Amino acid sequence: MTKRGDLLFLAHRIPYPPNKGDKIRSWHLLRHLSQSWDVHLGCFVDDPYDEHYIDQLAAVTASQCCISIDPRWRRLLSAKGFFTGQPLSFAYYESRRLEHFVRGVYRDHKPAAQLAFSSAMAPFLMPEAASIPTLIDFCDCDSEKWEAYGRTHPNRVMAGIYAREAHALRKAETAIINEAAHVFAITKSEAVLFNRDGRLKRPVCVFKNGVDTAYFDPAATFVPLDGPAARPSIVFVGAMDYLPNVEAVSWFTKRVWPSIKLHHRDVEFAIVGANPAPTVRQLADEEAITVTGRVADVRPWLAQARVVVAPLQIGRGLQNKVLEAMAMARPVVVSSAAAEGIDADDQTHFVKAVDAQAMAAAIDRLLTNPDEGVAIGGAARRYVEAHHSWAAALSPVDSALAGL
C-alpha cells in the first residue's frame, strides 16, 4: 500500500503495551495511522516493564525515539516550572534528546502532518514547524482534573500546587488549541470544558475510545483463574498508581465494602492492576481483599467476577476499564464520574450509583439475583459492539487528515 507521506507522532508515554487507559488509546491511534502514513514516533518510557516492548513498535513506525525516564527524578525536575511559569507537567517532560529527534524528522522527512498526544507534547511541535498541519489529542481536560484535585486534596500545600497547575495548564491549552489545525477530546463533556473558553479560534472536537471486542470477549481463549482467586468476587481493574484509582478503591473499601461483607460473607474483592500504591497494598491486609499487582491478562479476572465496580470519585474522560468489563459481558456498577462519556442506559447496560449507599444496594442486588447480572452483562456486550468499535471511533481523525 502506498503511504500518504510522513507523520510525526509524539506521546508522553510509550503506546505499547496497551495496558492502561492512555496507552490503549495511543496504541490504536498509532497502529491505525501507520496503515496510511510513515509514522515517526517520539515518546517517553516511565516504567521499566515497558522497555521490553520498544523493539515491537518498529513494526508500525518508520523511525522512533523512546526515552526512558525515572518518574521520581522527573517530579523533582518539574519544580522548574515554578520559576519559569510553565505548567509543571511541561517541565516534567523537557528533553533535549526528543527535541533533537523532532528536528531530525523535520529536516530529513519533511512530515506532511504532526500529532501530539497530550498537551505536554505540544511544546515539542512549536514553533519550529508552524507551517505543518498539527493535530492535538488532549484526551481529557487536564486543567479541569488538576482543579478537581485542588478542591478535594486534604493537604493545603498540595491543594495549592494542584490549583496552580490547573491555572497554568488552562492558559497553555488555549494557546495549543489556537495553534493547531484540529484538536480532539475523548468525550463530548470534555470538549465542552475546553470550548467554554471564549478565546478559542476553533472548537475542540471528539473522537471517543473504542474497544477490541475480539480480545475482550468472554468466549475468547485465555487461561482461567484457579484456586482461591476463582471464588465469586467483585473486581476493580486499573493502574493502581493513578490517583483517581487509588482514591476509588480506598473510598469503596471504607464506604461500600463493609455493607457487602455483612450480607455476602463468601465474596472477595480483587483489586487488579500494576504498581499498587502503598495505601492500596495495605488493603490486602484486610479480610477477603486481594491486591494482585501487575497481571499478564486482566480478562480472567473480569470473566470470573460476578460484579465489576468502577467507583471513581474523580474521573476525566472515557473509562476504558468500564467499556472492557462491559465487552466481557460483566454487570458493571459505576459511579457518576465513571459513567461520564458512556451513552449507555442505566439499569440496562450498567448500573449507576450516585453514592455509597446506592452502590452497596446495587451490588447486593446483583449478587443476590445473578440472572439480572447475566442480563445486564449481555446487554452491555451488545452495546459495546454496536457503539465502540475502533474503526468507528477513529473516523474523525481520518476526516481531519483527509482535509489537510
The 8 nearest C-alpha neighbors of each residue, nearest first, counted from 0:
[[1, 2, 35, 34, 3, 36, 33, 37],
 [2, 0, 3, 35, 36, 4, 34, 37],
 [1, 3, 35, 36, 4, 0, 37, 34],
 [4, 2, 36, 35, 1, 5, 37, 111],
 [5, 3, 36, 2, 37, 111, 6, 110],
 [4, 6, 110, 37, 36, 111, 38, 108],
 [5, 7, 38, 112, 110, 113, 111, 37],
 [6, 8, 113, 39, 38, 114, 40, 110],
 [9, 7, 40, 114, 39, 113, 115, 41],
 [10, 8, 41, 115, 42, 40, 116, 120],
 [11, 9, 116, 42, 12, 115, 120, 41],
 [10, 12, 42, 43, 120, 117, 116, 9],
 [13, 11, 43, 10, 42, 44, 14, 45],
 [12, 14, 42, 44, 15, 43, 10, 11],
 [15, 13, 26, 22, 25, 12, 16, 17],
 [16, 14, 17, 13, 26, 22, 52, 49],
 [15, 17, 18, 14, 52, 49, 22, 26],
 [18, 16, 23, 22, 15, 19, 26, 14],
 [17, 19, 16, 23, 22, 20, 15, 238],
 [20, 18, 22, 17, 21, 23, 238, 237],
 [19, 21, 23, 22, 319, 24, 18, 318],
 [20, 22, 24, 23, 19, 25, 138, 14],
 [23, 21, 14, 17, 25, 24, 19, 20],
 [22, 24, 17, 20, 26, 21, 25, 19],
 [23, 25, 21, 22, 27, 26, 28, 208],
 [24, 26, 22, 28, 14, 27, 23, 29],
 [27, 25, 14, 29, 23, 28, 24, 22],
 [26, 28, 30, 29, 24, 25, 31, 23],
 [27, 29, 25, 31, 26, 30, 32, 24],
 [30, 28, 26, 32, 31, 27, 25, 33],
 [29, 31, 27, 33, 32, 28, 26, 59],
 [30, 32, 28, 29, 33, 34, 27, 35],
 [31, 33, 29, 34, 30, 35, 36, 28],
 [34, 32, 36, 30, 35, 31, 59, 38],
 [33, 35, 32, 31, 36, 30, 2, 59],
 [36, 34, 2, 33, 32, 3, 37, 1],
 [37, 35, 2, 33, 3, 4, 38, 5],
 [36, 38, 5, 61, 4, 6, 33, 60],
 [37, 39, 6, 60, 61, 36, 33, 7],
 [40, 38, 62, 7, 61, 63, 60, 8],
 [41, 39, 63, 8, 9, 38, 64, 7],
 [40, 42, 64, 9, 63, 65, 8, 10],
 [43, 41, 10, 65, 13, 11, 12, 9],
 [42, 44, 66, 12, 65, 11, 13, 67],
 [45, 43, 67, 13, 12, 66, 46, 68],
 [44, 46, 68, 67, 69, 70, 43, 47],
 [45, 47, 48, 49, 44, 50, 67, 69],
 [48, 46, 50, 49, 45, 44, 51, 67],
 [49, 47, 46, 50, 51, 52, 45, 44],
 [50, 48, 51, 47, 52, 46, 44, 16],
 [49, 51, 47, 52, 53, 48, 44, 46],
 [50, 52, 49, 53, 48, 54, 47, 55],
 [53, 51, 55, 50, 54, 49, 15, 16],
 [52, 54, 55, 50, 56, 51, 65, 49],
 [53, 55, 56, 52, 57, 51, 58, 50],
 [56, 54, 52, 57, 53, 58, 59, 15],
 [55, 57, 58, 54, 53, 59, 60, 52],
 [56, 58, 60, 55, 59, 54, 61, 62],
 [57, 59, 56, 60, 55, 54, 61, 33],
 [58, 60, 57, 33, 56, 30, 61, 38],
 [61, 59, 38, 57, 62, 39, 58, 56],
 [60, 62, 37, 38, 39, 63, 59, 57],
 [63, 61, 39, 60, 40, 38, 64, 57],
 [62, 64, 40, 39, 41, 65, 60, 61],
 [63, 65, 41, 40, 66, 42, 100, 97],
 [66, 64, 42, 43, 41, 63, 44, 67],
 [65, 67, 43, 44, 42, 64, 68, 97],
 [68, 66, 44, 43, 45, 65, 69, 50],
 [67, 69, 45, 44, 70, 66, 43, 73],
 [68, 70, 72, 71, 45, 73, 67, 46],
 [71, 69, 73, 72, 74, 68, 45, 46],
 [72, 70, 74, 73, 69, 75, 68, 76],
 [73, 71, 75, 74, 69, 70, 76, 68],
 [72, 74, 76, 70, 75, 91, 71, 77],
 [75, 73, 77, 71, 72, 76, 70, 91],
 [74, 76, 72, 73, 77, 78, 71, 91],
 [77, 75, 73, 78, 74, 79, 91, 72],
 [76, 78, 91, 90, 87, 79, 74, 75],
 [79, 77, 80, 76, 81, 75, 87, 74],
 [80, 78, 77, 81, 82, 76, 90, 83],
 [79, 81, 87, 85, 83, 78, 82, 84],
 [80, 82, 79, 84, 78, 83, 85, 87],
 [81, 83, 80, 79, 84, 78, 85, 87],
 [84, 82, 80, 85, 81, 79, 86, 90],
 [83, 85, 80, 81, 82, 86, 167, 79],
 [84, 86, 80, 83, 87, 167, 89, 90],
 [87, 85, 167, 89, 88, 168, 164, 80],
 [86, 88, 80, 77, 90, 89, 91, 85],
 [87, 89, 91, 86, 90, 119, 77, 92],
 [90, 88, 119, 86, 91, 87, 92, 93],
 [89, 91, 77, 87, 93, 92, 88, 80],
 [90, 92, 77, 88, 89, 73, 93, 87],
 [93, 91, 90, 89, 94, 88, 119, 73],
 [92, 94, 90, 91, 89, 95, 97, 77],
 [95, 93, 96, 97, 92, 98, 99, 66],
 [94, 96, 98, 97, 99, 93, 100, 123],
 [95, 97, 99, 94, 98, 100, 66, 64],
 [96, 98, 100, 99, 94, 95, 101, 41],
 [97, 99, 95, 101, 96, 100, 102, 123],
 [98, 100, 96, 102, 97, 101, 95, 103],
 [101, 99, 97, 103, 98, 102, 96, 104],
 [100, 102, 104, 98, 103, 99, 97, 105],
 [103, 101, 105, 99, 104, 100, 106, 98],
 [104, 102, 106, 100, 101, 105, 107, 99],
 [103, 105, 101, 108, 107, 106, 102, 100],
 [104, 106, 109, 102, 103, 108, 107, 101],
 [107, 105, 103, 104, 109, 108, 102, 101],
 [106, 108, 104, 103, 105, 109, 102, 110],
 [109, 107, 104, 110, 105, 106, 5, 103],
 [108, 110, 105, 106, 107, 111, 104, 5],
 [111, 109, 5, 6, 112, 108, 105, 7],
 [110, 112, 5, 6, 4, 131, 109, 132],
 [113, 111, 6, 132, 110, 131, 133, 7],
 [112, 114, 7, 133, 6, 8, 134, 132],
 [115, 113, 134, 8, 135, 133, 7, 9],
 [116, 114, 9, 135, 120, 121, 117, 8],
 [115, 117, 10, 136, 9, 135, 137, 114],
 [118, 116, 137, 119, 136, 120, 115, 138],
 [117, 119, 121, 120, 137, 172, 116, 115],
 [118, 120, 89, 117, 121, 88, 122, 11],
 [121, 119, 118, 115, 122, 123, 117, 9],
 [120, 122, 124, 123, 118, 115, 119, 125],
 [123, 121, 125, 124, 120, 119, 126, 89],
 [122, 124, 121, 125, 120, 98, 101, 97],
 [125, 123, 122, 121, 128, 126, 127, 120],
 [126, 124, 127, 122, 123, 128, 129, 121],
 [125, 127, 129, 128, 124, 122, 123, 130],
 [128, 126, 125, 129, 124, 102, 123, 130],
 [129, 127, 130, 131, 126, 125, 124, 105],
 [128, 130, 126, 131, 127, 125, 132, 178],
 [129, 131, 128, 132, 127, 133, 126, 112],
 [130, 132, 128, 129, 112, 133, 111, 113],
 [133, 131, 112, 180, 130, 113, 403, 134],
 [134, 132, 179, 113, 180, 114, 112, 131],
 [133, 135, 114, 181, 182, 180, 179, 113],
 [134, 136, 182, 115, 114, 137, 116, 183],
 [137, 135, 183, 116, 138, 117, 182, 184],
 [136, 138, 117, 184, 139, 118, 183, 135],
 [139, 137, 184, 185, 136, 117, 183, 316],
 [140, 138, 316, 137, 141, 315, 184, 189],
 [139, 141, 143, 142, 189, 144, 137, 193],
 [140, 142, 144, 143, 139, 145, 168, 165],
 [143, 141, 165, 168, 145, 169, 144, 140],
 [142, 144, 146, 141, 145, 140, 147, 165],
 [145, 143, 141, 147, 146, 142, 148, 140],
 [146, 144, 148, 165, 161, 142, 147, 143],
 [145, 147, 143, 149, 165, 162, 148, 144],
 [148, 146, 150, 144, 145, 149, 143, 151],
 [149, 147, 145, 151, 146, 150, 152, 161],
 [148, 150, 158, 161, 162, 146, 147, 151],
 [151, 149, 147, 148, 152, 146, 158, 162],
 [150, 152, 148, 149, 153, 147, 158, 146],
 [151, 153, 158, 154, 148, 149, 150, 157],
 [154, 152, 155, 151, 158, 157, 150, 149],
 [155, 153, 157, 156, 152, 158, 159, 151],
 [154, 156, 158, 157, 159, 153, 152, 149],
 [157, 155, 159, 158, 154, 160, 161, 153],
 [158, 156, 160, 159, 154, 155, 161, 152],
 [157, 159, 149, 155, 161, 152, 156, 160],
 [158, 160, 162, 156, 157, 161, 155, 163],
 [161, 159, 157, 163, 162, 158, 164, 156],
 [160, 162, 149, 164, 158, 145, 163, 159],
 [163, 161, 149, 165, 159, 146, 164, 160],
 [162, 164, 160, 166, 161, 165, 159, 167],
 [165, 163, 161, 167, 162, 166, 86, 168],
 [164, 166, 142, 162, 145, 146, 168, 163],
 [165, 167, 163, 169, 164, 168, 162, 170],
 [168, 166, 164, 86, 170, 169, 165, 163],
 [169, 167, 171, 165, 142, 170, 166, 86],
 [168, 170, 172, 166, 142, 171, 167, 165],
 [169, 171, 173, 168, 167, 172, 174, 166],
 [172, 170, 168, 174, 173, 169, 175, 167],
 [173, 171, 175, 169, 174, 170, 168, 176],
 [172, 174, 176, 170, 171, 175, 177, 199],
 [173, 175, 171, 177, 172, 176, 178, 170],
 [176, 174, 172, 178, 177, 173, 171, 179],
 [177, 175, 173, 179, 178, 174, 172, 182],
 [176, 178, 174, 175, 200, 179, 199, 173],
 [177, 179, 175, 176, 174, 180, 129, 133],
 [180, 178, 133, 176, 181, 177, 134, 175],
 [179, 181, 133, 132, 134, 182, 178, 176],
 [182, 180, 134, 179, 135, 133, 183, 399],
 [183, 181, 135, 203, 134, 136, 204, 176],
 [184, 182, 204, 136, 205, 203, 137, 135],
 [183, 185, 138, 205, 137, 190, 186, 139],
 [184, 186, 138, 207, 206, 205, 316, 139],
 [187, 185, 189, 340, 188, 184, 207, 205],
 [186, 188, 190, 189, 191, 205, 340, 185],
 [187, 189, 191, 190, 186, 192, 340, 339],
 [190, 188, 192, 186, 191, 187, 140, 184],
 [191, 189, 187, 193, 192, 188, 184, 203],
 [190, 192, 194, 188, 189, 193, 195, 187],
 [193, 191, 189, 190, 194, 195, 188, 140],
 [194, 192, 190, 191, 195, 196, 203, 189],
 [193, 195, 191, 196, 192, 202, 190, 203],
 [194, 196, 193, 192, 197, 191, 199, 190],
 [197, 195, 194, 198, 193, 199, 173, 192],
 [196, 198, 199, 195, 194, 200, 193, 173],
 [199, 197, 196, 200, 173, 177, 195, 194],
 [200, 198, 201, 197, 177, 196, 173, 176],
 [199, 201, 177, 198, 202, 176, 197, 178],
 [202, 200, 199, 203, 177, 176, 181, 194],
 [203, 201, 194, 204, 199, 200, 182, 193],
 [202, 204, 182, 183, 190, 194, 193, 201],
 [205, 203, 183, 182, 184, 202, 190, 206],
 [206, 204, 184, 183, 185, 186, 207, 187],
 [205, 207, 185, 392, 395, 183, 393, 184],
 [206, 208, 185, 392, 186, 205, 209, 317],
 [209, 207, 392, 24, 185, 206, 387, 210],
 [208, 210, 389, 387, 388, 392, 207, 211],
 [209, 211, 212, 388, 387, 389, 323, 322],
 [210, 212, 214, 213, 215, 209, 388, 389],
 [213, 211, 215, 214, 210, 216, 326, 384],
 [212, 214, 211, 216, 215, 219, 210, 218],
 [215, 213, 212, 211, 216, 219, 210, 298],
 [216, 214, 212, 327, 213, 326, 211, 323],
 [215, 217, 327, 219, 218, 214, 213, 212],
 [216, 218, 327, 219, 302, 215, 328, 326],
 [217, 219, 216, 220, 327, 215, 213, 221],
 [220, 218, 216, 217, 221, 214, 213, 215],
 [219, 221, 218, 222, 217, 216, 223, 214],
 [220, 222, 223, 219, 299, 298, 296, 218],
 [221, 223, 224, 299, 220, 296, 298, 225],
 [224, 222, 299, 221, 225, 303, 300, 302],
 [223, 225, 229, 299, 228, 222, 226, 300],
 [224, 226, 229, 228, 223, 227, 230, 222],
 [225, 227, 228, 229, 224, 230, 223, 231],
 [228, 226, 229, 230, 225, 224, 267, 231],
 [227, 229, 226, 230, 225, 224, 232, 231],
 [230, 228, 225, 227, 224, 226, 231, 303],
 [231, 229, 228, 227, 232, 266, 267, 226],
 [232, 230, 266, 305, 304, 229, 303, 267],
 [233, 231, 267, 304, 266, 268, 305, 230],
 [232, 234, 268, 306, 304, 307, 305, 267],
 [235, 233, 269, 307, 268, 304, 270, 308],
 [234, 236, 270, 308, 307, 271, 269, 309],
 [237, 235, 271, 272, 270, 320, 234, 238],
 [236, 238, 272, 239, 271, 244, 320, 235],
 [239, 237, 272, 273, 240, 241, 19, 274],
 [238, 240, 275, 241, 272, 274, 273, 237],
 [239, 241, 276, 275, 274, 238, 242, 245],
 [242, 240, 239, 244, 243, 238, 245, 237],
 [241, 243, 245, 244, 246, 240, 239, 247],
 [244, 242, 246, 245, 313, 241, 247, 311],
 [245, 243, 247, 246, 242, 241, 239, 248],
 [246, 244, 242, 247, 243, 248, 239, 249],
 [245, 247, 249, 243, 244, 248, 250, 242],
 [246, 248, 311, 244, 250, 310, 245, 249],
 [249, 247, 251, 250, 245, 246, 252, 244],
 [250, 248, 246, 252, 251, 247, 245, 253],
 [249, 251, 247, 253, 248, 252, 254, 246],
 [252, 250, 248, 255, 254, 249, 253, 256],
 [251, 253, 256, 249, 250, 254, 255, 248],
 [254, 252, 250, 251, 255, 249, 256, 257],
 [253, 255, 251, 250, 355, 252, 256, 257],
 [256, 254, 251, 359, 355, 257, 258, 252],
 [255, 257, 252, 259, 258, 251, 260, 254],
 [258, 256, 260, 259, 255, 261, 253, 254],
 [257, 259, 261, 256, 260, 255, 359, 262],
 [260, 258, 256, 261, 257, 262, 263, 359],
 [261, 259, 263, 264, 257, 262, 258, 256],
 [260, 262, 258, 259, 263, 257, 264, 256],
 [261, 263, 260, 259, 264, 258, 363, 257],
 [264, 262, 260, 265, 266, 259, 261, 363],
 [263, 265, 260, 266, 262, 261, 259, 267],
 [266, 264, 263, 267, 231, 260, 230, 287],
 [267, 265, 232, 264, 231, 263, 268, 260],
 [266, 268, 232, 287, 288, 233, 269, 265],
 [267, 269, 233, 288, 232, 234, 289, 287],
 [268, 270, 289, 234, 288, 271, 290, 233],
 [271, 269, 290, 235, 289, 234, 236, 291],
 [272, 270, 236, 291, 269, 235, 292, 290],
 [273, 271, 238, 237, 293, 292, 239, 236],
 [272, 274, 293, 292, 238, 239, 275, 294],
 [273, 275, 240, 239, 292, 276, 293, 272],
 [276, 274, 239, 240, 279, 273, 280, 292],
 [275, 277, 240, 279, 278, 239, 280, 274],
 [278, 276, 280, 279, 281, 275, 282, 240],
 [279, 277, 281, 276, 280, 282, 245, 249],
 [278, 280, 276, 281, 282, 277, 275, 245],
 [281, 279, 277, 282, 278, 283, 275, 276],
 [280, 282, 278, 283, 279, 284, 277, 285],
 [281, 283, 284, 279, 280, 285, 288, 278],
 [284, 282, 281, 289, 288, 285, 290, 280],
 [285, 283, 282, 281, 286, 288, 280, 289],
 [286, 284, 283, 282, 288, 287, 281, 289],
 [285, 287, 288, 284, 283, 267, 289, 282],
 [288, 286, 267, 268, 285, 289, 266, 283],
 [289, 287, 268, 283, 286, 267, 285, 269],
 [288, 290, 269, 283, 270, 291, 268, 287],
 [291, 289, 270, 283, 292, 269, 271, 280],
 [290, 292, 271, 289, 270, 293, 272, 294],
 [293, 291, 273, 272, 274, 290, 275, 271],
 [292, 273, 294, 272, 291, 274, 295, 271],
 [295, 293, 296, 292, 297, 272, 291, 273],
 [294, 296, 293, 297, 298, 18, 272, 273],
 [295, 297, 294, 298, 299, 300, 221, 222],
 [296, 298, 300, 299, 301, 294, 295, 271],
 [297, 299, 301, 300, 296, 302, 215, 221],
 [300, 298, 302, 223, 301, 297, 224, 303],
 [301, 299, 298, 297, 302, 303, 304, 234],
 [300, 302, 298, 304, 299, 303, 324, 297],
 [303, 301, 299, 300, 304, 298, 217, 327],
 [302, 304, 300, 301, 299, 229, 305, 231],
 [305, 303, 232, 301, 306, 302, 233, 234],
 [304, 306, 232, 231, 233, 303, 366, 307],
 [305, 307, 233, 304, 330, 331, 308, 329],
 [308, 306, 331, 234, 233, 235, 330, 332],
 [307, 309, 332, 235, 331, 333, 310, 234],
 [308, 310, 333, 311, 337, 332, 334, 235],
 [309, 311, 334, 247, 333, 308, 312, 251],
 [312, 310, 247, 313, 337, 309, 336, 334],
 [311, 313, 336, 247, 314, 310, 334, 243],
 [314, 312, 311, 243, 336, 315, 147, 144],
 [313, 315, 336, 311, 337, 312, 243, 316],
 [316, 314, 139, 144, 317, 313, 140, 336],
 [315, 317, 139, 185, 186, 189, 318, 340],
 [316, 318, 340, 319, 339, 185, 186, 315],
 [317, 319, 320, 321, 337, 316, 322, 20],
 [320, 318, 322, 321, 20, 323, 317, 208],
 [319, 321, 323, 318, 322, 324, 236, 237],
 [320, 322, 324, 319, 318, 323, 325, 309],
 [321, 323, 325, 319, 324, 320, 326, 318],
 [324, 322, 326, 320, 325, 321, 319, 215],
 [323, 325, 327, 321, 326, 322, 329, 320],
 [324, 326, 379, 322, 328, 327, 323, 380],
 [325, 327, 380, 323, 328, 324, 215, 383],
 [326, 328, 324, 217, 216, 325, 329, 215],
 [329, 327, 376, 380, 325, 377, 326, 379],
 [328, 330, 376, 325, 327, 324, 331, 306],
 [331, 329, 376, 372, 306, 375, 349, 307],
 [332, 330, 307, 349, 308, 306, 329, 333],
 [333, 331, 350, 308, 351, 349, 309, 307],
 [334, 332, 309, 351, 337, 310, 308, 338],
 [333, 335, 310, 352, 337, 336, 351, 353],
 [334, 336, 338, 337, 353, 351, 333, 339],
 [337, 335, 314, 334, 339, 338, 311, 312],
 [338, 336, 334, 339, 335, 311, 333, 314],
 [337, 339, 335, 336, 341, 333, 334, 340],
 [340, 338, 336, 337, 341, 317, 335, 316],
 [339, 341, 186, 317, 342, 338, 316, 188],
 [340, 342, 343, 339, 338, 317, 318, 322],
 [343, 341, 340, 344, 339, 338, 386, 345],
 [344, 342, 341, 348, 345, 382, 349, 347],
 [343, 345, 347, 348, 346, 342, 349, 350],
 [344, 346, 350, 347, 349, 351, 348, 343],
 [347, 345, 350, 349, 348, 344, 351, 375],
 [348, 346, 344, 345, 375, 349, 378, 350],
 [349, 347, 379, 378, 375, 344, 343, 346],
 [350, 348, 331, 345, 346, 347, 330, 332],
 [351, 349, 332, 346, 345, 333, 331, 352],
 [350, 352, 333, 334, 332, 345, 335, 349],
 [353, 351, 358, 357, 334, 354, 333, 350],
 [352, 354, 335, 334, 357, 351, 355, 358],
 [355, 353, 357, 356, 352, 358, 334, 335],
 [356, 354, 358, 357, 255, 254, 359, 353],
 [355, 357, 359, 358, 354, 360, 255, 254],
 [358, 356, 360, 352, 354, 355, 359, 361],
 [359, 357, 352, 355, 361, 360, 356, 354],
 [358, 360, 356, 362, 255, 357, 361, 363],
 [361, 359, 363, 357, 358, 362, 364, 356],
 [362, 360, 358, 364, 363, 359, 357, 365],
 [363, 361, 365, 359, 364, 360, 366, 358],
 [362, 364, 360, 366, 361, 365, 367, 359],
 [365, 363, 361, 367, 362, 366, 368, 360],
 [366, 364, 368, 362, 367, 372, 363, 369],
 [367, 365, 363, 364, 368, 369, 362, 305],
 [366, 368, 364, 365, 363, 369, 362, 263],
 [367, 369, 365, 370, 366, 371, 364, 372],
 [370, 368, 372, 371, 365, 366, 367, 373],
 [371, 369, 373, 372, 368, 374, 365, 375],
 [372, 370, 374, 369, 373, 368, 375, 365],
 [371, 373, 369, 375, 330, 370, 374, 365],
 [372, 374, 370, 376, 371, 375, 377, 369],
 [373, 375, 371, 377, 372, 376, 378, 370],
 [376, 374, 378, 372, 348, 377, 330, 373],
 [377, 375, 328, 329, 330, 379, 373, 378],
 [378, 376, 328, 380, 374, 379, 375, 373],
 [377, 379, 375, 381, 348, 376, 380, 382],
 [380, 378, 348, 325, 376, 382, 377, 381],
 [379, 381, 326, 328, 377, 383, 325, 382],
 [380, 382, 384, 378, 379, 383, 385, 377],
 [381, 383, 379, 385, 380, 384, 386, 378],
 [384, 382, 387, 386, 380, 385, 381, 326],
 [383, 385, 381, 382, 386, 387, 380, 388],
 [384, 386, 382, 383, 381, 387, 388, 380],
 [385, 387, 383, 384, 382, 388, 391, 209],
 [388, 386, 209, 383, 210, 384, 385, 389],
 [387, 389, 209, 390, 391, 210, 392, 386],
 [388, 390, 209, 392, 391, 393, 210, 387],
 [391, 389, 388, 392, 393, 394, 209, 387],
 [390, 392, 394, 389, 388, 393, 387, 209],
 [391, 393, 389, 207, 390, 394, 209, 206],
 [392, 394, 396, 390, 391, 395, 389, 206],
 [393, 395, 397, 396, 391, 392, 398, 390],
 [396, 394, 398, 397, 393, 206, 399, 392],
 [397, 395, 399, 398, 394, 393, 400, 206],
 [398, 396, 394, 400, 395, 399, 401, 393],
 [399, 397, 395, 401, 396, 400, 394, 402],
 [398, 400, 396, 402, 397, 401, 395, 403],
 [399, 401, 397, 403, 402, 398, 396, 112],
 [402, 400, 398, 399, 403, 397, 396, 395],
 [401, 403, 400, 399, 398, 397, 396, 180],
 [402, 400, 401, 399, 132, 112, 180, 111]]
